[in-house]
Amino acid sequence: MAIKAIKPGKAVRGSTTGRPVMLMLDLLGRRWVLRILWELRGEALNFRALQSACGGLSPSVLNTRLAELREAHLVEQRPDEGYALTASGRELLNHMTPLTIWAESWAKTL
C-alpha cells in the first residue's frame, strides 16, 4: 500500500488546489485514520496494543496509516512508549468536539 504524501498544494481527492482544509479532509477520510487518532487520545500505545484497540486492523494498513499520520505531524513514535498524539494531533481532536456536537444534533433531524 503506497503512502500518499501529505503536502499543501498537492491535489487530493475532491480538490485540485491542495488547500490545507481539503488536505486534512482527505487524510481524515482515509480508512482507519479517525479510529487510530481516537485510540491514541489517552496514552501512548505500542503497535500491538494500538492494533488490538482498533479491532481488526491489519498490520500493513496500520503501518501505512501511522506513516501518514507521522508525516502529517499528528502522531509521533516515542522510544519505549509507542505511538502518541502530537500537540497538533491533540489540537485536532479538540477542534473536532464541536463537529461531534453538531453531528449529534443533526442526526436527530434525520
PEJO-V800983 format. One record per residue. N is the residue number from 1. RES is the residue in one letter. PHI is phi in radians with two decimals (* if undefined). Layout:
BEGIN
N:RES:PHI ; N:RES:PHI
END
This chain:
BEGIN
1:M:* ; 2:A:-1.37 ; 3:I:-1.52 ; 4:K:-1.47 ; 5:A:-1.11 ; 6:I:-1.81 ; 7:K:-2.40 ; 8:P:-1.01 ; 9:G:1.59 ; 10:K:-1.63 ; 11:A:-1.04 ; 12:V:-2.32 ; 13:R:-0.90 ; 14:G:1.41 ; 15:S:-2.70 ; 16:T:-1.63 ; 17:T:-1.39 ; 18:G:1.22 ; 19:R:-1.06 ; 20:P:-0.93 ; 21:V:-1.13 ; 22:M:-1.24 ; 23:L:-1.07 ; 24:M:-1.17 ; 25:L:-1.11 ; 26:D:-1.11 ; 27:L:-1.08 ; 28:L:-1.18 ; 29:G:-1.45 ; 30:R:-1.28 ; 31:R:-0.94 ; 32:W:1.37 ; 33:V:-1.06 ; 34:L:-1.10 ; 35:R:-1.13 ; 36:I:-1.07 ; 37:L:-1.04 ; 38:W:-1.08 ; 39:E:-1.18 ; 40:L:-1.61 ; 41:R:-1.13 ; 42:G:-1.65 ; 43:E:-2.18 ; 44:A:-1.15 ; 45:L:-2.24 ; 46:N:-1.30 ; 47:F:-0.98 ; 48:R:-1.13 ; 49:A:-1.15 ; 50:L:-1.17 ; 51:Q:-1.06 ; 52:S:-1.14 ; 53:A:-1.09 ; 54:C:-1.41 ; 55:G:0.95 ; 56:G:1.76 ; 57:L:-1.39 ; 58:S:-1.24 ; 59:P:-1.03 ; 60:S:-1.17 ; 61:V:-1.19 ; 62:L:-1.06 ; 63:N:-1.02 ; 64:T:-1.11 ; 65:R:-1.14 ; 66:L:-1.11 ; 67:A:-1.09 ; 68:E:-1.13 ; 69:L:-1.23 ; 70:R:-1.20 ; 71:E:-1.07 ; 72:A:-1.44 ; 73:H:1.09 ; 74:L:-1.79 ; 75:V:-2.30 ; 76:E:-2.26 ; 77:Q:-1.81 ; 78:R:-1.81 ; 79:P:-1.00 ; 80:D:1.15 ; 81:E:-2.11 ; 82:G:1.95 ; 83:Y:-1.74 ; 84:A:-2.56 ; 85:L:-1.23 ; 86:T:-1.43 ; 87:A:-1.03 ; 88:S:-1.15 ; 89:G:-1.11 ; 90:R:-1.15 ; 91:E:-1.08 ; 92:L:-1.02 ; 93:L:-1.07 ; 94:N:-1.11 ; 95:H:-1.26 ; 96:M:-1.41 ; 97:T:-1.03 ; 98:P:-1.08 ; 99:L:-1.15 ; 100:T:-1.10 ; 101:I:-1.08 ; 102:W:-1.05 ; 103:A:-1.10 ; 104:E:-1.10 ; 105:S:-1.12 ; 106:W:-1.06 ; 107:A:-1.06 ; 108:K:-1.17 ; 109:T:-1.47 ; 110:L:-1.47
END
